[in-house]
Amino acid sequence: MAENRQKVFGVFLATISVFIWGITFVNTKYLLRDFSSLEILFFRFLMAYAGLWILHPRAEKIQAGDNIFFALAGLSGVVLYQLSENIAIHFTSASNVSVLVSICPLFTAIVSQIFLKEKHVSLFFVIGFCAAIFGVALVCFNGSSLSFNPRGDFLALFAAICWGFYSMFVSILNKRNYNKICVTRRVFFFAVVIMLPIVFFGWKISFQGGSETSRAAGDFFQSLYFCLDPKVNAARFSKILNWGNLIFLGVFASGLCFTTWSKACQIFGTVKVTCALYLIPIVTAAFAFFALGEKVTLLSGAGTAITIVGLFLSEKRG
């Protein structure tokens, strides 16, 4: 009975994480009107780090050798994953990115099998993987014009690969039985530290010539732009919706959800609980339709359905 209650609790935690993460694509798309991808990432996780200290104002003794896993988790799951995802949303629709990133479970299983020697790749996995990739291809060619956006699409796929490595590091840390809030907070600490050189680079872009220099350097470098202009910051931070979206991304989507996700991974196992990510595209598409007015075409709808079916099939055993 206690074990069943624990599993129900794990399902509840995973559901909360997936529901909130599904909305984050819409929040990020809105914030990109006033902030760069890097700025959203930095403010979001700095806010999350501070929030976790308020929630749990106690430190935990960490084995010195484990700091490398915290740093790698911060690099892969926060800096590389979130930054790639934010930049991808800048180039394509929130719905597209959510579907492309939803293949995280495939890369999680592959990484776990290669590095942790866990058995996940089977015939069903291969069939499901092929189906999911076909669905992803349809999403990439979203719209009646069959336009392909390599910048946004490939960045989203790269983010999914990064999440696979992040899941592996989380799996390793879960075996240490640290407090989940302390684990998440320490991951965010290393992520913010790793971001500081990138922030300095983004500030130098704006300092040397403002946004015009950033645009001349290309759209990608524009995503790394970091503004320190008091007038610009006063204007964009005076908007209530900007604060609301940043608080939602920092406190709930980062501080809360990374903690609940880590606990759910401990209960079910990293690869199994990652299956819950399959539902993110559905949540995102619904919110993007109502909040951003993004249309769901027949092609993208079919691609989404095929991707989700392929992902579920890849988890079938026997």
Secondary structure, 3 states (H helix, E strand, C coil): CHHHHHHHHHHHHHHHHHHHHHHHHHHHHHHCCCCCHHHHHHHHHHHHHHHHHHHCCCCCCCCHHHHHHHHHHHHHHHHHHHHHHHHHHHHCCHHHHHHHHCCHHHHHHHHHHHHCCCCCCCHHHHHHHHHHHHHHHHHHCCCCCCCCCHHHHHHHHHHHHHHHHHHHHHHHHHCCCCCHHHHHHHHHHHHHHHHHHHHHHHHHHHHHHHHHHHHHCCHHHHCCCCCCCHHHHHHHCCCHHHHHHHHHHHHHHHHHHHHHHHHHHHHHCHHHHHHHHHHHHHHHHHHHHHHCCCCCCHHHHHHHHHHHHHHHHHCCCC
